[in-house]
Amino acid sequence: MARRAAYLRAQGHSIIDLHLGDPAAHGLGAPDSVLRAAAEHLDDAATYSDERGLPVAREAVADHYRQAGITHAAADRVFLGNGVSELASLTLQALLDPGDTVLVPAPGYPLWPACATLTGATAVPYACHEDTAWSPDLAGLAACIGPRTRAIVVINPDNPTGAHWPPATLEGIADLARRHDLMLLSDEIYAELCYPGTLHVPLAALAPDLPCLTLGGLSKFCRLPGYRAGWMVATGPHPVMDAYLSALTSLAGLRMCPNVPAQYAIPTSLCADVLAQTRRSTAPGGTLTLRRDTLHTALTRHPDIHYARPDGAFYAFPRITLPPDTSDEDFAHHLLEHHHVLATPGSQLGDTTGTHIRLSTLAPPAELNIAAHRIHRTIEDLIGRR
């Protein structure tokens, strides 16, 4: 889809890109103070750092999570990486053997099952249902646990649905991990992007007795995806985690170190002023809230589009009523070819119904309104209502 969109652009067509969660591509720039922090340390960043990352950046990450409720977060258990994408791969390589399984949410971000597959393990999806606000079915999750299951992946707030799982759900997941001796892998890259009425609680804060890896980074809340600056915080019982982190340190050393210039941006990005700026963007009337609400209002004017307003992140995951012989991929291709809007079919993100598409809500409101109108036209094209 992205390659086809690039071809259409090369032919002179203007494409509305609602495909990626890239704030910077839509004019939502990073805070000046964060950019200055990176620029001021360019001379210092010419050498390798520790394979886990700069001590000053790791301490900033640990302090941030202590304030967020993970009171046992410690700098010596923080690993920095070239985005959460690299850290997801490293953490699973250190954990999984061929034949192991790891449980991943569906719908969910395809990075996690792909990284599990590269280890020779199997990613087993556990269902998250639209009629329960995309929260997981805990009974169904429990049924997925087998003798070779090693971990449960949580994405909260969720990509692609924008759902935010409440503490009771997280506690239920932690209880399953406790009963079956599993590690928790909590992808919280959107933790700072929660909308009014939603309070984020880190999974590790609810499970201090369990081995848990909490992942985050600068790509989303600080609007710096190109910096590739991410982190992982390991918490839980020392005898288990010490052996695991020793293996992870060896793997991290193979890439020498994370991107050093970007590491210098991390302490400033986690200071009170920058975090407050992010919270203003998701407050009532804030930039991201306005864009989320604009797309929701515009899309749901059509009777064949249904979805709940997302609680976090910056995606919409609408369900579209389509003719029986039309899939979500058919819809997305028609939308791109005939109306020049790039979206992601839900089936590429683990949706088994074939009725959803994922849309980024990051574009300016005027562009989102145009995109919604074109989506309405695509529905009319496909169902024959002129």
BALOBA-1460 file (C-alpha; in Angstrom, 3 decimals):
// residues 386
<rec num="1" residu="m" x="0.000" y="0.000" z="0.000"/>
<rec num="2" residu="a" x="2.741" y="2.465" z="0.923"/>
<rec num="3" residu="r" x="4.700" y="1.597" z="-2.222"/>
<rec num="4" residu="r" x="1.602" y="2.112" z="-4.345"/>
<rec num="5" residu="a" x="0.983" y="5.473" z="-2.667"/>
<rec num="6" residu="a" x="4.570" y="6.497" z="-3.454"/>
<rec num="7" residu="y" x="4.005" y="5.530" z="-7.094"/>
<rec num="8" residu="l" x="0.809" y="7.586" z="-7.253"/>
<rec num="9" residu="r" x="2.628" y="10.581" z="-5.761"/>
<rec num="10" residu="a" x="5.314" y="10.224" z="-8.398"/>
<rec num="11" residu="q" x="2.558" y="10.400" z="-11.016"/>
<rec num="12" residu="g" x="1.496" y="13.768" z="-9.609"/>
<rec num="13" residu="h" x="-1.390" y="12.736" z="-7.333"/>
<rec num="14" residu="s" x="-1.802" y="14.327" z="-3.898"/>
<rec num="15" residu="i" x="-2.220" y="11.581" z="-1.282"/>
<rec num="16" residu="i" x="-3.712" y="12.116" z="2.163"/>
<rec num="17" residu="d" x="-1.551" y="9.880" z="4.347"/>
<rec num="18" residu="l" x="-3.412" y="8.430" z="7.327"/>
<rec num="19" residu="h" x="-1.190" y="5.365" z="7.292"/>
<rec num="20" residu="l" x="1.582" y="5.965" z="9.857"/>
<rec num="21" residu="g" x="1.704" y="7.315" z="13.396"/>
<rec num="22" residu="d" x="4.314" y="9.937" z="12.545"/>
<rec num="23" residu="p" x="3.525" y="13.261" z="14.259"/>
<rec num="24" residu="a" x="6.474" y="15.076" z="12.678"/>
<rec num="25" residu="a" x="5.206" y="14.253" z="9.167"/>
<rec num="26" residu="h" x="2.035" y="16.211" z="9.924"/>
<rec num="27" residu="g" x="3.739" y="19.333" z="11.212"/>
<rec num="28" residu="l" x="3.615" y="18.408" z="14.900"/>
<rec num="29" residu="g" x="7.204" y="19.236" z="15.764"/>
<rec num="30" residu="a" x="9.245" y="18.347" z="18.825"/>
<rec num="31" residu="p" x="9.686" y="20.801" z="21.715"/>
<rec num="32" residu="d" x="12.496" y="23.297" z="21.063"/>
<rec num="33" residu="s" x="14.137" y="22.473" z="24.384"/>
<rec num="34" residu="v" x="14.498" y="18.814" z="23.401"/>
<rec num="35" residu="l" x="16.011" y="19.679" z="20.028"/>
<rec num="36" residu="r" x="18.454" y="22.072" z="21.692"/>
<rec num="37" residu="a" x="19.506" y="19.425" z="24.199"/>
<rec num="38" residu="a" x="20.476" y="17.075" z="21.388"/>
<rec num="39" residu="a" x="22.206" y="19.815" z="19.375"/>
<rec num="40" residu="e" x="24.233" y="21.095" z="22.339"/>
<rec num="41" residu="h" x="25.775" y="17.657" z="22.917"/>
<rec num="42" residu="l" x="26.767" y="16.753" z="19.370"/>
<rec num="43" residu="d" x="30.473" y="16.984" z="20.175"/>
<rec num="44" residu="d" x="29.982" y="14.765" z="23.242"/>
<rec num="45" residu="a" x="28.064" y="12.234" z="21.143"/>
<rec num="46" residu="a" x="30.910" y="11.322" z="18.812"/>
<rec num="47" residu="t" x="31.985" y="8.311" z="20.877"/>
<rec num="48" residu="y" x="30.274" y="5.057" z="21.828"/>
<rec num="49" residu="s" x="28.175" y="4.990" z="24.963"/>
<rec num="50" residu="d" x="27.714" y="2.061" z="27.319"/>
<rec num="51" residu="e" x="25.892" y="-0.729" z="25.475"/>
<rec num="52" residu="r" x="22.868" y="-0.035" z="27.693"/>
<rec num="53" residu="g" x="23.015" y="3.718" z="27.033"/>
<rec num="54" residu="l" x="24.231" y="6.875" z="28.745"/>
<rec num="55" residu="p" x="23.960" y="6.790" z="32.558"/>
<rec num="56" residu="v" x="22.383" y="10.265" z="32.677"/>
<rec num="57" residu="a" x="19.657" y="9.212" z="30.226"/>
<rec num="58" residu="r" x="19.021" y="5.896" z="31.969"/>
<rec num="59" residu="e" x="18.666" y="7.652" z="35.321"/>
<rec num="60" residu="a" x="16.180" y="10.093" z="33.786"/>
<rec num="61" residu="v" x="14.089" y="7.184" z="32.508"/>
<rec num="62" residu="a" x="14.190" y="5.400" z="35.864"/>
<rec num="63" residu="d" x="13.200" y="8.578" z="37.703"/>
<rec num="64" residu="h" x="10.304" y="9.159" z="35.299"/>
<rec num="65" residu="y" x="8.877" y="5.711" z="35.995"/>
<rec num="66" residu="r" x="9.377" y="5.995" z="39.740"/>
<rec num="67" residu="q" x="7.220" y="9.115" z="39.617"/>
<rec num="68" residu="a" x="4.682" y="7.239" z="37.484"/>
<rec num="69" residu="g" x="4.265" y="4.566" z="40.155"/>
<rec num="70" residu="i" x="6.964" y="1.981" z="39.386"/>
<rec num="71" residu="t" x="8.738" y="2.704" z="42.668"/>
<rec num="72" residu="h" x="11.294" y="-0.056" z="42.119"/>
<rec num="73" residu="a" x="12.562" y="1.258" z="38.751"/>
<rec num="74" residu="a" x="16.370" y="1.505" z="38.770"/>
<rec num="75" residu="a" x="18.821" y="2.989" z="36.274"/>
<rec num="76" residu="d" x="20.979" y="-0.149" z="36.217"/>
<rec num="77" residu="r" x="17.983" y="-2.021" z="34.805"/>
<rec num="78" residu="v" x="17.233" y="0.478" z="32.048"/>
<rec num="79" residu="f" x="18.289" y="-0.292" z="28.470"/>
<rec num="80" residu="l" x="18.196" y="2.366" z="25.772"/>
<rec num="81" residu="g" x="17.708" y="1.418" z="22.150"/>
<rec num="82" residu="n" x="17.119" y="2.622" z="18.611"/>
<rec num="83" residu="g" x="13.394" y="2.907" z="19.184"/>
<rec num="84" residu="v" x="11.039" y="0.398" z="20.766"/>
<rec num="85" residu="s" x="11.258" y="-1.582" z="17.529"/>
<rec num="86" residu="e" x="14.876" y="-2.553" z="18.177"/>
<rec num="87" residu="l" x="14.252" y="-3.203" z="21.857"/>
<rec num="88" residu="a" x="11.298" y="-5.483" z="21.094"/>
<rec num="89" residu="s" x="13.576" y="-7.588" z="18.937"/>
<rec num="90" residu="l" x="16.383" y="-7.671" z="21.524"/>
<rec num="91" residu="t" x="14.110" y="-8.498" z="24.441"/>
<rec num="92" residu="l" x="12.513" y="-11.421" z="22.619"/>
<rec num="93" residu="q" x="15.837" y="-12.734" z="21.315"/>
<rec num="94" residu="a" x="17.093" y="-12.906" z="24.895"/>
<rec num="95" residu="l" x="13.939" y="-14.639" z="26.103"/>
<rec num="96" residu="l" x="12.690" y="-17.080" z="23.487"/>
<rec num="97" residu="d" x="13.914" y="-20.377" z="22.033"/>
<rec num="98" residu="p" x="12.552" y="-22.093" z="18.923"/>
<rec num="99" residu="g" x="9.295" y="-23.780" z="19.860"/>
<rec num="100" residu="d" x="8.406" y="-21.275" z="22.604"/>
<rec num="101" residu="t" x="5.263" y="-19.168" z="22.383"/>
<rec num="102" residu="v" x="4.491" y="-15.583" z="23.343"/>
<rec num="103" residu="l" x="0.962" y="-14.203" z="23.617"/>
<rec num="104" residu="v" x="0.188" y="-11.027" z="21.638"/>
<rec num="105" residu="p" x="-3.000" y="-8.938" z="21.471"/>
<rec num="106" residu="a" x="-5.184" y="-9.094" z="18.370"/>
<rec num="107" residu="p" x="-5.786" y="-6.632" z="16.895"/>
<rec num="108" residu="g" x="-2.305" y="-5.419" z="17.718"/>
<rec num="109" residu="y" x="0.871" y="-3.911" z="16.384"/>
<rec num="110" residu="p" x="2.537" y="-6.431" z="14.027"/>
<rec num="111" residu="l" x="6.051" y="-5.679" z="15.306"/>
<rec num="112" residu="w" x="5.670" y="-8.081" z="18.232"/>
<rec num="113" residu="p" x="4.598" y="-11.216" z="16.333"/>
<rec num="114" residu="a" x="7.224" y="-10.495" z="13.667"/>
<rec num="115" residu="c" x="10.007" y="-10.268" z="16.264"/>
<rec num="116" residu="a" x="8.824" y="-13.481" z="17.913"/>
<rec num="117" residu="t" x="8.837" y="-15.283" z="14.564"/>
<rec num="118" residu="l" x="12.429" y="-14.221" z="13.914"/>
<rec num="119" residu="t" x="13.506" y="-16.099" z="17.056"/>
<rec num="120" residu="g" x="11.900" y="-19.333" z="15.855"/>
<rec num="121" residu="a" x="9.128" y="-18.965" z="18.426"/>
<rec num="122" residu="t" x="5.407" y="-18.599" z="17.710"/>
<rec num="123" residu="a" x="3.250" y="-15.571" z="18.443"/>
<rec num="124" residu="v" x="-0.164" y="-16.709" z="19.684"/>
<rec num="125" residu="p" x="-2.879" y="-14.040" z="19.366"/>
<rec num="126" residu="y" x="-5.334" y="-13.397" z="22.190"/>
<rec num="127" residu="a" x="-8.585" y="-11.720" z="21.229"/>
<rec num="128" residu="c" x="-9.551" y="-8.161" z="22.119"/>
<rec num="129" residu="h" x="-13.201" y="-7.544" z="21.343"/>
<rec num="130" residu="e" x="-14.851" y="-4.432" z="20.005"/>
<rec num="131" residu="d" x="-17.954" y="-4.949" z="22.158"/>
<rec num="132" residu="t" x="-15.802" y="-4.718" z="25.305"/>
<rec num="133" residu="a" x="-14.028" y="-1.521" z="24.169"/>
<rec num="134" residu="w" x="-11.211" y="-3.618" z="22.689"/>
<rec num="135" residu="s" x="-10.144" y="-4.981" z="26.078"/>
<rec num="136" residu="p" x="-8.866" y="-8.547" z="26.091"/>
<rec num="137" residu="d" x="-11.003" y="-11.510" z="26.974"/>
<rec num="138" residu="l" x="-9.150" y="-12.823" z="30.051"/>
<rec num="139" residu="a" x="-10.712" y="-16.269" z="29.798"/>
<rec num="140" residu="g" x="-9.669" y="-16.471" z="26.174"/>
<rec num="141" residu="l" x="-6.196" y="-15.250" z="27.071"/>
<rec num="142" residu="a" x="-5.895" y="-17.946" z="29.739"/>
<rec num="143" residu="a" x="-6.899" y="-20.588" z="27.181"/>
<rec num="144" residu="c" x="-3.965" y="-19.526" z="24.975"/>
<rec num="145" residu="i" x="-1.363" y="-20.350" z="27.638"/>
<rec num="146" residu="g" x="0.503" y="-23.580" z="26.926"/>
<rec num="147" residu="p" x="3.504" y="-25.457" z="28.326"/>
<rec num="148" residu="r" x="5.959" y="-23.478" z="26.156"/>
<rec num="149" residu="t" x="4.419" y="-20.043" z="26.764"/>
<rec num="150" residu="r" x="7.045" y="-17.631" z="28.069"/>
<rec num="151" residu="a" x="5.466" y="-14.166" z="28.077"/>
<rec num="152" residu="i" x="2.386" y="-11.995" z="27.564"/>
<rec num="153" residu="v" x="2.693" y="-8.834" z="25.457"/>
<rec num="154" residu="v" x="0.500" y="-5.893" z="26.459"/>
<rec num="155" residu="i" x="0.109" y="-2.749" z="24.323"/>
<rec num="156" residu="n" x="-1.480" y="0.005" z="26.399"/>
<rec num="157" residu="p" x="-2.754" y="2.388" z="25.092"/>
<rec num="158" residu="d" x="-3.326" y="0.129" z="22.150"/>
<rec num="159" residu="n" x="-2.268" y="0.396" z="18.541"/>
<rec num="160" residu="p" x="-4.383" y="0.098" z="16.361"/>
<rec num="161" residu="t" x="-7.602" y="0.581" z="18.357"/>
<rec num="162" residu="g" x="-6.693" y="3.490" z="20.640"/>
<rec num="163" residu="a" x="-8.157" y="1.526" z="23.559"/>
<rec num="164" residu="h" x="-6.810" y="2.052" z="27.065"/>
<rec num="165" residu="w" x="-7.032" y="-1.014" z="29.273"/>
<rec num="166" residu="p" x="-8.205" y="-0.280" z="32.827"/>
<rec num="167" residu="p" x="-6.284" y="-1.351" z="35.940"/>
<rec num="168" residu="a" x="-8.693" y="-4.234" z="36.618"/>
<rec num="169" residu="t" x="-7.885" y="-5.757" z="33.230"/>
<rec num="170" residu="l" x="-4.162" y="-5.277" z="33.770"/>
<rec num="171" residu="e" x="-4.407" y="-6.890" z="37.193"/>
<rec num="172" residu="g" x="-6.171" y="-9.857" z="35.598"/>
<rec num="173" residu="i" x="-3.344" y="-10.235" z="33.092"/>
<rec num="174" residu="a" x="-0.762" y="-9.966" z="35.888"/>
<rec num="175" residu="d" x="-2.599" y="-12.676" z="37.829"/>
<rec num="176" residu="l" x="-2.394" y="-15.019" z="34.844"/>
<rec num="177" residu="a" x="1.332" y="-14.308" z="34.514"/>
<rec num="178" residu="r" x="1.756" y="-14.967" z="38.226"/>
<rec num="179" residu="r" x="-0.069" y="-18.295" z="38.098"/>
<rec num="180" residu="h" x="1.785" y="-19.529" z="35.017"/>
<rec num="181" residu="d" x="5.268" y="-18.106" z="35.727"/>
<rec num="182" residu="l" x="5.298" y="-15.796" z="32.701"/>
<rec num="183" residu="m" x="7.152" y="-12.588" z="31.911"/>
<rec num="184" residu="l" x="5.160" y="-9.438" z="31.124"/>
<rec num="185" residu="l" x="6.196" y="-7.260" z="28.169"/>
<rec num="186" residu="s" x="4.376" y="-3.932" z="28.357"/>
<rec num="187" residu="d" x="4.603" y="-1.688" z="25.298"/>
<rec num="188" residu="e" x="3.632" y="1.727" z="26.693"/>
<rec num="189" residu="i" x="4.944" y="3.955" z="23.893"/>
<rec num="190" residu="y" x="1.627" y="5.882" z="24.013"/>
<rec num="191" residu="a" x="1.443" y="6.161" z="27.812"/>
<rec num="192" residu="e" x="1.709" y="9.968" z="27.744"/>
<rec num="193" residu="l" x="-1.030" y="10.229" z="25.120"/>
<rec num="194" residu="c" x="-4.242" y="9.619" z="27.042"/>
<rec num="195" residu="y" x="-7.361" y="11.706" z="26.460"/>
<rec num="196" residu="p" x="-9.647" y="13.360" z="29.054"/>
<rec num="197" residu="g" x="-11.086" y="10.909" z="31.549"/>
<rec num="198" residu="t" x="-8.289" y="8.355" z="31.103"/>
<rec num="199" residu="l" x="-5.531" y="7.828" z="33.667"/>
<rec num="200" residu="h" x="-2.593" y="5.643" z="32.677"/>
<rec num="201" residu="v" x="-1.257" y="3.170" z="35.224"/>
<rec num="202" residu="p" x="1.933" y="1.299" z="34.240"/>
<rec num="203" residu="l" x="1.514" y="-2.459" z="34.280"/>
<rec num="204" residu="a" x="4.738" y="-2.886" z="36.281"/>
<rec num="205" residu="a" x="3.289" y="-0.728" z="39.081"/>
<rec num="206" residu="l" x="0.528" y="-3.315" z="39.503"/>
<rec num="207" residu="a" x="2.887" y="-6.305" z="39.409"/>
<rec num="208" residu="p" x="6.057" y="-5.484" z="41.366"/>
<rec num="209" residu="d" x="6.540" y="-9.177" z="42.169"/>
<rec num="210" residu="l" x="6.678" y="-10.241" z="38.517"/>
<rec num="211" residu="p" x="9.377" y="-9.978" z="35.851"/>
<rec num="212" residu="c" x="8.126" y="-7.118" z="33.689"/>
<rec num="213" residu="l" x="9.661" y="-5.112" z="30.858"/>
<rec num="214" residu="t" x="8.162" y="-1.648" z="30.267"/>
<rec num="215" residu="l" x="8.955" y="-0.034" z="26.910"/>
<rec num="216" residu="g" x="8.635" y="3.583" z="25.810"/>
<rec num="217" residu="g" x="10.419" y="6.255" z="23.814"/>
<rec num="218" residu="l" x="10.460" y="9.655" z="22.159"/>
<rec num="219" residu="s" x="8.763" y="8.767" z="18.873"/>
<rec num="220" residu="k" x="5.172" y="9.531" z="19.856"/>
<rec num="221" residu="f" x="4.765" y="11.866" z="22.836"/>
<rec num="222" residu="c" x="7.880" y="13.890" z="21.964"/>
<rec num="223" residu="r" x="7.172" y="13.723" z="18.219"/>
<rec num="224" residu="l" x="10.649" y="12.500" z="17.316"/>
<rec num="225" residu="p" x="10.263" y="9.179" z="15.467"/>
<rec num="226" residu="g" x="13.335" y="9.885" z="13.350"/>
<rec num="227" residu="y" x="15.603" y="10.075" z="16.398"/>
<rec num="228" residu="r" x="15.012" y="6.360" z="17.103"/>
<rec num="229" residu="a" x="15.276" y="6.864" z="20.862"/>
<rec num="230" residu="g" x="13.562" y="4.247" z="22.998"/>
<rec num="231" residu="w" x="13.972" y="2.555" z="26.361"/>
<rec num="232" residu="m" x="13.150" y="-0.570" z="28.286"/>
<rec num="233" residu="v" x="12.827" y="-0.724" z="32.082"/>
<rec num="234" residu="a" x="13.180" y="-4.154" z="33.672"/>
<rec num="235" residu="t" x="11.545" y="-4.775" z="37.033"/>
<rec num="236" residu="g" x="10.786" y="-7.836" z="39.100"/>
<rec num="237" residu="p" x="12.549" y="-10.564" z="41.063"/>
<rec num="238" residu="h" x="16.322" y="-10.206" z="40.938"/>
<rec num="239" residu="p" x="17.330" y="-13.893" z="40.586"/>
<rec num="240" residu="v" x="15.196" y="-14.237" z="37.453"/>
<rec num="241" residu="m" x="15.888" y="-10.848" z="35.970"/>
<rec num="242" residu="d" x="19.627" y="-10.776" z="36.644"/>
<rec num="243" residu="a" x="20.215" y="-13.828" z="34.430"/>
<rec num="244" residu="y" x="17.907" y="-12.471" z="31.740"/>
<rec num="245" residu="l" x="19.521" y="-9.025" z="31.769"/>
<rec num="246" residu="s" x="22.971" y="-10.576" z="31.491"/>
<rec num="247" residu="a" x="21.889" y="-12.221" z="28.233"/>
<rec num="248" residu="l" x="20.252" y="-8.979" z="27.078"/>
<rec num="249" residu="t" x="23.446" y="-7.025" z="27.802"/>
<rec num="250" residu="s" x="25.418" y="-9.399" z="25.607"/>
<rec num="251" residu="l" x="22.963" y="-8.932" z="22.756"/>
<rec num="252" residu="a" x="22.906" y="-5.158" z="23.210"/>
<rec num="253" residu="g" x="26.699" y="-5.133" z="22.961"/>
<rec num="254" residu="l" x="26.537" y="-6.637" z="19.482"/>
<rec num="255" residu="r" x="25.092" y="-3.376" z="18.146"/>
<rec num="256" residu="m" x="27.779" y="-1.492" z="20.160"/>
<rec num="257" residu="c" x="25.359" y="1.116" z="21.559"/>
<rec num="258" residu="p" x="22.168" y="3.046" z="20.809"/>
<rec num="259" residu="n" x="22.171" y="6.271" z="18.790"/>
<rec num="260" residu="v" x="24.173" y="8.549" z="21.093"/>
<rec num="261" residu="p" x="23.028" y="12.042" z="19.930"/>
<rec num="262" residu="a" x="19.403" y="11.056" z="20.532"/>
<rec num="263" residu="q" x="20.205" y="9.792" z="24.019"/>
<rec num="264" residu="y" x="21.135" y="13.322" z="25.059"/>
<rec num="265" residu="a" x="17.570" y="14.418" z="24.271"/>
<rec num="266" residu="i" x="16.021" y="11.958" z="26.730"/>
<rec num="267" residu="p" x="16.527" y="13.796" z="30.073"/>
<rec num="268" residu="t" x="15.016" y="17.007" z="28.722"/>
<rec num="269" residu="s" x="12.146" y="15.138" z="27.064"/>
<rec num="270" residu="l" x="11.139" y="13.707" z="30.446"/>
<rec num="271" residu="c" x="11.259" y="17.003" z="32.355"/>
<rec num="272" residu="a" x="8.082" y="18.486" z="33.799"/>
<rec num="273" residu="d" x="7.713" y="21.262" z="31.204"/>
<rec num="274" residu="v" x="7.834" y="18.924" z="28.199"/>
<rec num="275" residu="l" x="5.467" y="16.394" z="29.758"/>
<rec num="276" residu="a" x="3.059" y="19.217" z="30.601"/>
<rec num="277" residu="q" x="3.159" y="20.348" z="26.964"/>
<rec num="278" residu="t" x="2.199" y="16.856" z="25.853"/>
<rec num="279" residu="r" x="-0.659" y="16.729" z="28.345"/>
<rec num="280" residu="r" x="-1.991" y="20.015" z="27.015"/>
<rec num="281" residu="s" x="-2.181" y="18.466" z="23.539"/>
<rec num="282" residu="t" x="-4.495" y="15.708" z="24.844"/>
<rec num="283" residu="a" x="-6.511" y="17.929" z="27.200"/>
<rec num="284" residu="p" x="-9.968" y="19.229" z="26.207"/>
<rec num="285" residu="g" x="-9.434" y="21.474" z="23.183"/>
<rec num="286" residu="g" x="-5.810" y="20.350" z="22.789"/>
<rec num="287" residu="t" x="-4.245" y="19.763" z="19.388"/>
<rec num="288" residu="l" x="-4.445" y="15.979" z="19.442"/>
<rec num="289" residu="t" x="-7.861" y="15.894" z="21.093"/>
<rec num="290" residu="l" x="-9.249" y="18.252" z="18.446"/>
<rec num="291" residu="r" x="-7.916" y="16.062" z="15.633"/>
<rec num="292" residu="r" x="-9.221" y="12.873" z="17.235"/>
<rec num="293" residu="d" x="-12.665" y="14.413" z="17.696"/>
<rec num="294" residu="t" x="-12.716" y="15.937" z="14.212"/>
<rec num="295" residu="l" x="-12.183" y="12.590" z="12.517"/>
<rec num="296" residu="h" x="-14.615" y="10.780" z="14.809"/>
<rec num="297" residu="t" x="-17.398" y="13.298" z="14.141"/>
<rec num="298" residu="a" x="-16.772" y="13.370" z="10.399"/>
<rec num="299" residu="l" x="-16.544" y="9.603" z="9.930"/>
<rec num="300" residu="t" x="-19.547" y="8.637" z="12.024"/>
<rec num="301" residu="r" x="-21.865" y="10.859" z="10.003"/>
<rec num="302" residu="h" x="-22.080" y="7.869" z="7.647"/>
<rec num="303" residu="p" x="-24.482" y="5.158" z="8.886"/>
<rec num="304" residu="d" x="-22.146" y="2.363" z="7.765"/>
<rec num="305" residu="i" x="-19.219" y="3.497" z="9.947"/>
<rec num="306" residu="h" x="-19.080" y="2.587" z="13.625"/>
<rec num="307" residu="y" x="-16.413" y="2.966" z="16.296"/>
<rec num="308" residu="a" x="-15.893" y="4.275" z="19.808"/>
<rec num="309" residu="r" x="-13.916" y="7.425" z="20.383"/>
<rec num="310" residu="p" x="-10.343" y="6.303" z="21.240"/>
<rec num="311" residu="d" x="-9.054" y="6.816" z="24.799"/>
<rec num="312" residu="g" x="-5.372" y="7.003" z="23.881"/>
<rec num="313" residu="a" x="-2.739" y="7.092" z="21.122"/>
<rec num="314" residu="f" x="-3.658" y="8.755" z="17.815"/>
<rec num="315" residu="y" x="-5.511" y="6.200" z="15.734"/>
<rec num="316" residu="a" x="-9.071" y="5.462" z="14.738"/>
<rec num="317" residu="f" x="-10.121" y="1.868" z="14.046"/>
<rec num="318" residu="p" x="-13.580" y="2.172" z="12.479"/>
<rec num="319" residu="r" x="-15.743" y="-0.770" z="11.520"/>
<rec num="320" residu="i" x="-17.268" y="-0.395" z="8.071"/>
<rec num="321" residu="t" x="-20.341" y="-2.249" z="6.863"/>
<rec num="322" residu="l" x="-19.403" y="-3.596" z="3.433"/>
<rec num="323" residu="p" x="-20.934" y="-5.956" z="0.876"/>
<rec num="324" residu="p" x="-20.232" y="-9.645" z="1.668"/>
<rec num="325" residu="d" x="-17.732" y="-10.010" z="-1.171"/>
<rec num="326" residu="t" x="-15.670" y="-6.949" z="-0.149"/>
<rec num="327" residu="s" x="-12.753" y="-7.177" z="2.305"/>
<rec num="328" residu="d" x="-10.990" y="-4.491" z="4.279"/>
<rec num="329" residu="e" x="-8.078" y="-4.773" z="1.832"/>
<rec num="330" residu="d" x="-10.450" y="-4.239" z="-1.108"/>
<rec num="331" residu="f" x="-11.774" y="-1.156" z="0.645"/>
<rec num="332" residu="a" x="-8.313" y="0.261" z="1.423"/>
<rec num="333" residu="h" x="-7.105" y="-0.325" z="-2.142"/>
<rec num="334" residu="h" x="-10.182" y="1.356" z="-3.627"/>
<rec num="335" residu="l" x="-9.792" y="4.266" z="-1.198"/>
<rec num="336" residu="l" x="-6.186" y="4.760" z="-2.312"/>
<rec num="337" residu="e" x="-6.600" y="4.203" z="-6.047"/>
<rec num="338" residu="h" x="-9.773" y="6.224" z="-6.579"/>
<rec num="339" residu="h" x="-9.841" y="8.739" z="-3.728"/>
<rec num="340" residu="h" x="-6.136" y="9.044" z="-2.819"/>
<rec num="341" residu="v" x="-6.296" y="8.352" z="0.920"/>
<rec num="342" residu="l" x="-3.748" y="5.923" z="2.355"/>
<rec num="343" residu="a" x="-5.079" y="3.765" z="5.220"/>
<rec num="344" residu="t" x="-4.140" y="0.397" z="6.744"/>
<rec num="345" residu="p" x="-6.446" y="-2.621" z="6.404"/>
<rec num="346" residu="g" x="-7.290" y="-4.011" z="9.831"/>
<rec num="347" residu="s" x="-6.440" y="-7.546" z="8.744"/>
<rec num="348" residu="q" x="-2.786" y="-6.468" z="8.515"/>
<rec num="349" residu="l" x="-3.004" y="-5.680" z="12.235"/>
<rec num="350" residu="g" x="-4.530" y="-8.920" z="13.416"/>
<rec num="351" residu="d" x="-8.226" y="-8.113" z="12.938"/>
<rec num="352" residu="t" x="-9.998" y="-11.290" z="11.837"/>
<rec num="353" residu="t" x="-13.342" y="-9.727" z="10.902"/>
<rec num="354" residu="g" x="-12.142" y="-8.062" z="7.700"/>
<rec num="355" residu="t" x="-14.274" y="-5.005" z="8.455"/>
<rec num="356" residu="h" x="-11.900" y="-2.459" z="10.018"/>
<rec num="357" residu="i" x="-9.302" y="0.008" z="8.812"/>
<rec num="358" residu="r" x="-6.747" y="1.917" z="10.850"/>
<rec num="359" residu="l" x="-6.466" y="5.657" z="10.350"/>
<rec num="360" residu="s" x="-3.983" y="8.021" z="11.932"/>
<rec num="361" residu="t" x="-5.671" y="11.064" z="13.492"/>
<rec num="362" residu="l" x="-2.578" y="13.279" z="13.188"/>
<rec num="363" residu="a" x="-3.391" y="15.238" z="10.038"/>
<rec num="364" residu="p" x="-4.762" y="18.808" z="10.333"/>
<rec num="365" residu="p" x="-8.540" y="18.978" z="10.918"/>
<rec num="366" residu="a" x="-9.314" y="20.271" z="7.420"/>
<rec num="367" residu="e" x="-7.430" y="17.356" z="5.874"/>
<rec num="368" residu="l" x="-9.167" y="14.863" z="8.172"/>
<rec num="369" residu="n" x="-12.558" y="16.195" z="7.081"/>
<rec num="370" residu="i" x="-11.599" y="15.765" z="3.420"/>
<rec num="371" residu="a" x="-10.348" y="12.230" z="4.110"/>
<rec num="372" residu="a" x="-13.599" y="11.331" z="5.896"/>
<rec num="373" residu="h" x="-15.618" y="12.583" z="2.921"/>
<rec num="374" residu="r" x="-13.519" y="10.429" z="0.594"/>
<rec num="375" residu="i" x="-14.030" y="7.411" z="2.851"/>
<rec num="376" residu="h" x="-17.783" y="8.020" z="2.659"/>
<rec num="377" residu="r" x="-17.525" y="8.156" z="-1.130"/>
<rec num="378" residu="t" x="-15.608" y="4.877" z="-1.169"/>
<rec num="379" residu="i" x="-18.381" y="3.197" z="0.791"/>
<rec num="380" residu="e" x="-20.936" y="4.511" z="-1.687"/>
<rec num="381" residu="d" x="-18.805" y="3.282" z="-4.590"/>
<rec num="382" residu="l" x="-18.608" y="-0.212" z="-3.184"/>
<rec num="383" residu="i" x="-22.210" y="-0.638" z="-2.080"/>
<rec num="384" residu="g" x="-23.644" y="1.029" z="-5.182"/>
<rec num="385" residu="r" x="-25.428" y="3.907" z="-3.472"/>
<rec num="386" residu="r" x="-24.936" y="6.909" z="-5.697"/>
